[in-house]
Protein backbone atom coordinates (compact mmCIF):
# COMPACT_ATOMS: atom_id res chain seq x y z
CA UNK A 1 0.00 0.00 0.00
CA UNK A 2 0.95 3.62 -0.35
CA UNK A 3 3.04 4.75 2.56
CA UNK A 4 2.01 7.81 4.46
CA UNK A 5 4.65 8.55 7.06
CA UNK A 6 2.64 11.56 8.24
CA UNK A 7 5.34 14.03 7.18
CA UNK A 8 3.09 16.74 5.84
CA UNK A 9 0.69 13.96 4.76
CA UNK A 10 2.94 13.00 1.85
CA UNK A 11 1.63 9.94 0.03
CA UNK A 12 4.02 7.49 -1.59
CA UNK A 13 3.16 5.24 -4.53
CA UNK A 14 5.01 1.98 -5.06
CA UNK A 15 5.10 -0.42 -7.98
CA UNK A 16 5.24 -4.19 -8.06
CA UNK A 17 8.71 -3.98 -9.60
CA UNK A 18 8.33 -2.07 -12.85
CA UNK A 19 8.07 1.59 -13.79
CA UNK A 20 5.53 4.08 -12.53
CA UNK A 21 3.60 6.12 -15.08
CA UNK A 22 1.81 9.51 -14.91
CA UNK A 23 -1.10 9.45 -17.35
CA UNK A 24 -3.45 12.35 -18.05
CA UNK A 25 -6.88 11.56 -16.59
CA UNK A 26 -8.51 12.22 -19.94
CA UNK A 27 -6.82 9.15 -21.50
CA UNK A 28 -6.68 6.69 -18.59
CA UNK A 29 -9.09 4.33 -20.35
CA UNK A 30 -6.62 3.93 -23.25
CA UNK A 31 -3.86 2.44 -21.07
CA UNK A 32 -4.10 -1.37 -20.97
CA UNK A 33 -1.08 -1.93 -18.71
CA UNK A 34 0.14 -5.53 -18.85
CA UNK A 35 -3.32 -6.69 -19.97
CA UNK A 36 -4.55 -7.06 -23.50
CA UNK A 37 -4.34 -9.37 -26.46
CA UNK A 38 -1.24 -7.81 -27.96
CA UNK A 39 2.14 -9.53 -27.76
CA UNK A 40 3.69 -6.15 -26.94
CA UNK A 41 1.70 -4.50 -24.14
CA UNK A 42 1.52 -0.91 -22.92
CA UNK A 43 3.49 -2.11 -19.89
CA UNK A 44 6.22 -3.41 -22.23
CA UNK A 45 6.38 0.04 -23.85
CA UNK A 46 6.83 1.64 -20.42
CA UNK A 47 9.55 -0.87 -19.52
CA UNK A 48 11.40 0.03 -22.73
CA UNK A 49 12.05 3.56 -21.46
CA UNK A 50 15.78 3.89 -21.02
CA UNK A 51 16.88 6.26 -18.26
CA UNK A 52 15.13 8.25 -15.59
CA UNK A 53 12.16 9.43 -17.68
CA UNK A 54 10.48 8.98 -21.02
CA UNK A 55 7.25 9.74 -22.83
CA UNK A 56 4.96 7.15 -24.42
CA UNK A 57 1.86 7.78 -26.54
CA UNK A 58 -1.52 7.16 -24.89
CA UNK A 59 -4.67 8.09 -26.80
CA UNK A 60 -4.16 11.54 -28.32
CA UNK A 61 -1.47 12.60 -25.83
CA UNK A 62 1.54 11.17 -24.02
CA UNK A 63 2.23 9.79 -20.56
CA UNK A 64 5.35 10.31 -18.46
CA UNK A 65 7.19 7.13 -17.50
CA UNK A 66 9.36 7.24 -14.39
CA UNK A 67 11.99 4.69 -15.30
CA UNK A 68 15.36 3.56 -13.96
CA UNK A 69 14.18 1.77 -10.81
CA UNK A 70 10.87 1.05 -9.07
CA UNK A 71 11.36 3.54 -6.24
CA UNK A 72 8.53 4.74 -3.99
CA UNK A 73 7.45 8.06 -5.44
CA UNK A 74 5.50 11.11 -4.34
CA UNK A 75 4.81 14.53 -5.81
CA UNK A 76 5.76 17.72 -3.99
CA UNK A 77 3.67 20.53 -5.50
CA UNK A 78 5.75 23.22 -3.78
CA UNK A 79 8.71 22.07 -5.90
CA UNK A 80 6.65 20.78 -8.84
CA UNK A 81 8.71 17.62 -8.50
CA UNK A 82 8.21 13.88 -8.34
CA UNK A 83 10.47 12.64 -5.54
CA UNK A 84 11.73 9.05 -5.78
CA UNK A 85 12.81 7.39 -2.52
CA UNK A 86 16.05 5.57 -3.36
CA UNK A 87 17.61 5.45 0.12
CA UNK A 88 16.87 7.13 3.44
CA UNK A 89 16.13 6.00 6.98
CA UNK A 90 12.81 7.86 7.01
CA UNK A 91 10.52 9.94 4.86
CA UNK A 92 11.32 12.93 7.05
CA UNK A 93 15.04 12.54 6.33
CA UNK A 94 14.43 12.13 2.61
CA UNK A 95 12.09 15.12 2.35
CA UNK A 96 14.45 17.32 4.39
CA UNK A 97 17.13 16.71 1.77
CA UNK A 98 14.99 17.66 -1.23
CA UNK A 99 15.73 21.44 -1.23
CA UNK A 100 19.50 20.84 -1.14
CA UNK A 101 19.20 18.14 -3.81
CA UNK A 102 17.25 20.49 -6.08
CA UNK A 103 19.77 23.28 -5.59
CA UNK A 104 22.82 21.10 -6.34
CA UNK A 105 21.19 18.99 -9.07
CA UNK A 106 22.93 18.24 -12.34
CA UNK A 107 19.95 17.65 -14.62
CA UNK A 108 19.58 15.37 -17.60
CA UNK A 109 18.39 17.19 -20.78
CA UNK A 110 14.80 18.46 -20.74
CA UNK A 111 11.99 16.82 -22.64
CA UNK A 112 8.72 18.59 -23.39
CA UNK A 113 5.36 17.23 -22.31
CA UNK A 114 1.98 18.62 -23.36
CA UNK A 115 -0.45 17.96 -20.52
CA UNK A 116 -4.22 18.33 -20.97
CA UNK A 117 -4.81 18.57 -17.20
CA UNK A 118 -4.50 16.43 -14.06
CA UNK A 119 -2.51 13.19 -14.23
CA UNK A 120 -2.64 9.96 -12.24
CA UNK A 121 0.59 8.29 -11.09
CA UNK A 122 0.44 4.51 -10.67
CA UNK A 123 2.16 1.21 -11.47
CA UNK A 124 2.42 0.93 -15.27
CA UNK A 125 1.40 -2.75 -15.09
CA UNK A 126 -2.17 -1.79 -14.14
CA UNK A 127 -4.78 -0.79 -16.73
CA UNK A 128 -5.73 2.87 -16.49
CA UNK A 129 -9.35 1.96 -15.72
CA UNK A 130 -8.14 0.15 -12.57
CA UNK A 131 -5.68 2.83 -11.48
CA UNK A 132 -7.95 4.27 -8.80
CA UNK A 133 -8.47 0.80 -7.29
CA UNK A 134 -4.74 0.41 -6.62
CA UNK A 135 -1.99 2.63 -5.24
CA UNK A 136 -2.18 5.90 -7.11
CA UNK A 137 -1.63 9.58 -6.71
CA UNK A 138 -3.60 12.28 -8.51
CA UNK A 139 -1.46 15.27 -9.46
CA UNK A 140 -3.44 18.41 -10.26
CA UNK A 141 -1.46 19.85 -13.16
CA UNK A 142 -2.73 22.83 -15.11
CA UNK A 143 -3.17 22.18 -18.84
CA UNK A 144 -0.15 23.31 -20.82
CA UNK A 145 3.32 22.53 -22.00
CA UNK A 146 5.93 21.47 -19.46
CA UNK A 147 9.69 21.03 -19.54
CA UNK A 148 10.48 17.83 -17.68
CA UNK A 149 13.92 17.12 -16.32
CA UNK A 150 15.35 14.39 -14.13
CA UNK A 151 18.35 13.67 -11.96
CA UNK A 152 19.63 11.49 -9.17
CA UNK A 153 21.10 13.18 -6.10
CA UNK A 154 22.70 12.31 -2.78
CA UNK A 155 21.80 15.15 -0.39
CA UNK A 156 23.27 13.21 2.56
CA UNK A 157 25.70 10.37 3.15
CA UNK A 158 22.90 7.81 3.35
CA UNK A 159 20.14 9.72 1.59
CA UNK A 160 19.67 9.18 -2.14
CA UNK A 161 16.80 10.59 -4.14
CA UNK A 162 15.57 10.66 -7.71
CA UNK A 163 14.01 13.93 -8.85
CA UNK A 164 11.71 14.55 -11.80
CA UNK A 165 10.84 18.23 -12.02
CA UNK A 166 8.09 19.79 -14.12
CA UNK A 167 8.44 23.42 -15.22
CA UNK A 168 5.46 25.03 -16.95
CA UNK A 169 6.44 26.74 -20.18
CA UNK A 170 4.79 29.92 -21.45
CA UNK A 171 1.96 29.36 -23.93
N, C-alpha and C positions, 0 to 999 in steps of 0.2 A: 504494500500500500504506500501511498504518498506519505512521506515523512513530514511532520510539522513539529519542529523542535521549539515552537513557541517563541522564536526570535523574530519579533515583529510579524508574527503569523505568516512566515514564509512557507509556502508549500513547495515540496520537492516531488518531481515526477521521475520514476525509474522505468527502465525497460527490462524486458526479459533477457536481454543480451545483445540486442541489435541497436540500430540507431533510433533516435527520437526524431519526430517530424513535426513541424509547425505548418498546419494547413489552414488556409482561409476558410472560415465557417461556410461561406457561400458554395464551396465545392467539396465539402466533407463527403457527400454521398458518392463522389466519383472515385474515392480512394478505396481500393479493395484489400489493401494490406497483403498478407500472405495468402489470402483466400482467392478463389477464382479458378477458372478453367484453363487459364493460360499457363504455358510452361515457364514463362518469365513474368513473375508477379510484380505488383507495385512495390512490395517489400524488397524484392531482388533489386529493383531500380534504386531504392534508397540505400541498400547495402553497397551498391557500386560507387557511391560517392567516395572519392578519394580525398582525404584531408579533413579539416575541422568542419567545413560547411560545404553545401552544394545546393543547387536548385533543381527540382524535377517538375515536369509538367503535370498538372492535375486539372482536369476540366479545361476552362479557358484562361487559367492562370498558372502560377507555379507555387510550390511548397518549399519551405526551407528545411533541409535535412541537417541535423546536428550529428556529424559523423565522428570519426576517430575512435572513440570508445563509448561504451554505454554508461556514462556517468549520470548520477542523480543530477537533475537540472531544475532550476527555478528561473523566474524572470523578476528582475528588480526594475520597476518602472522609473524609479528616481535616477537610474543610470541608463535606462533603455537597453538593458543588457540581460541576455541569458547567462546565468552563472552555472557552471558545471563543476560539481564536487568531485575532484580527483583525489585529494588527500587532505584531511584535517581531522583533529580530534573531536570537533564539535561544529555544529552549524554556526554558532556564535563566533568561533575562531575563524572559520572560513569567510563569513560575511564581513567581519572586521577587517580582513585583508583586501577586500574588493577595491576600496578607493586607491590604495597604494598600487595594487595590480593594474588598475586602469591607467594610473598616472605613468607608470614605468613600462607599459605594454609596448611591445614591438609587434605590430599588426601584420597579418597576411594581407595581400591585396584585396581591395574592396570588390564586392559584386553588387549588382543592383537588383532590387526586388520590388516589383509593383504589387502592392497589397490592396485588395478591395475593401478591407475592414478587419475586424477582429479575427484572430487565428486561434487554433486549438493545438496545443502541444501534447503529444502522446506517443506511445510506442508504435513505430512504423509497421509492426506486424499486424496490428489491429485494423479492421476496416473502419473507415471514417464514420460510418453509421453507428458503430459500437463504441466510438471514442469516449462518449460521455458515461458509458457503463464501466469504464476502466479508469486507471490513473490518468488524469489529464489536467491541463491547466489552460484556462481561457486567458488570452492576452488581448486586451482592448487596444488594438492599434487603430490609428486614424487611417482612412484610405489615403493612398499616395505612394510615392516612389521613395524607397529607402536604400541607403548605402549600408551594406552589411559587411562587417569585418570580424575576424576571429584571431585569437591568440591563446597561448598557454602561458601561465605565469606562476611564479613561486614567490608569493608575498612574504613567506616566512620559511624557516628551515624545514618545517614539516607540514607546510600548507601549500597545496598545489591546486590551481583552479584553471578551468577553461573559461574563456570569455567570448561571447558572440554579441557584438554591439550593433544596434540598429540606429542609424542617423537619418532622420527625415530630410529629404532633399526638397528644395523649392520646386513649386509646380512649373 
